Amino acid sequence: MSKERNRQSWDTLSKCYQSEHIISLEDVHYGPHAPGERSLGLIGNVRGLDVLEIGCGGGQNSIVLMKWGAKSATGIDQSEAQLEYARKLAQKEKVVVSFLQADMEDLHVFRNSTFDLVVSSHAFDYAENLDRVFQETARVLRKGGRFVFCMLNPIWRVVGTALESEDLAKVQAYFGEEAEKWSWATSDGQSIGAFETVPWRFEQIINGVIQSGLRIDRVVEPRGYNGNEAEEIGVESIPYRDAYPSEKFLALIRRIPFTIIISAKKS
Ligand SMILES: C[S@@+](CC[C@H](N)C(=O)[O-])C[C@H]1O[C@@H](n2cnc3c(N)ncnc32)[C@H](O)[C@@H]1O
């Protein structure tokens, strides 16, 4: 698993990623074509809270949380290109967010008990040591603080990707131990970057949070919106969507959860 290669790959992909995804600046998103915070209500009132977003990418969720009244927001990411995009976006949206380059496994730049809320969307699959991420999160959270994150649902990783490619020989091992190598396929058939993500299992995700001392109080596996629902709620209110989604992908996210969301508390 090469973090450095992931970092470089995100630098290379950032421009395309941001232009091929329509990510809300009005609702916190939990991944592609899934209900956002306005529907799920996992975070609740953020007025006056100090917020940290881990693996913030283009910073959209931090920006939304500031618009919703957070006292401060800090976004960390390893990719300078993603952070650069985030800084410009925050300026355009007229909110102040502090965007820093940092590794999610090492939050030493923050003192203990600095934040009331830590959020993260689809970044923890890149963690080399997920336990360390949870322990660092627990350390920087204040007592009573909340931690809401989502990552790739292991079911999607194993089954969804195979069905998507129609090649059952490509079914990934659930108990895979090695980092998985892949490239980002753009809508026009290009392949960008050389990413490596770790095949985290449910037990590792959930036990890691428990061992960090945080208390899990809700788990959500959101079902993707279908075309009719999207029309009913208005496609622009889906907080994260592909600019060019394939029919097959939209059908699959109705059958297999793409994301798992976990909400935990420090008591
Ligand atoms: C799929 S993107 C998600 C970005 C953003 N949260 C969103 O939902 O659009 C994953 C992000 O995690 C970041 N990332 C990967 N490994 C990281 C690490 N070790 N530390 C901090 N950020 C990392 C990448 O640079 C990338 O911006």
The ligand as an ORCA input file, in Angstrom:
! r2SCAN-3c Opt
* xyz 0 1
  C     -13.073      9.665     -2.716
  S     -12.243     11.119     -2.166
  C     -13.470     11.807     -1.096
  C     -13.278     13.289     -0.914
  C     -14.442     13.987     -0.228
  N     -14.603     13.525      1.133
  C     -15.701     13.774     -1.051
  O     -16.607     13.088     -0.553
  O     -15.748     14.268     -2.182
  C     -11.017     10.512     -1.019
  C     -10.138     11.614     -0.435
  O      -9.326     11.054      0.610
  C      -8.061     11.670      0.531
  N      -7.083     10.801      1.201
  C      -6.637      9.574      0.797
  N      -5.727      9.099      1.660
  C      -5.580     10.031      2.642
  C      -4.785     10.112      3.816
  N      -3.950      9.124      4.164
  N      -4.900     11.221      4.589
  C      -5.734     12.242      4.249
  N      -6.513     12.221      3.130
  C      -6.442     11.121      2.331
  C      -7.811     11.816     -0.968
  O      -6.778     12.753     -1.239
  C      -9.197     12.245     -1.459
  O      -9.354     13.641     -1.476
*
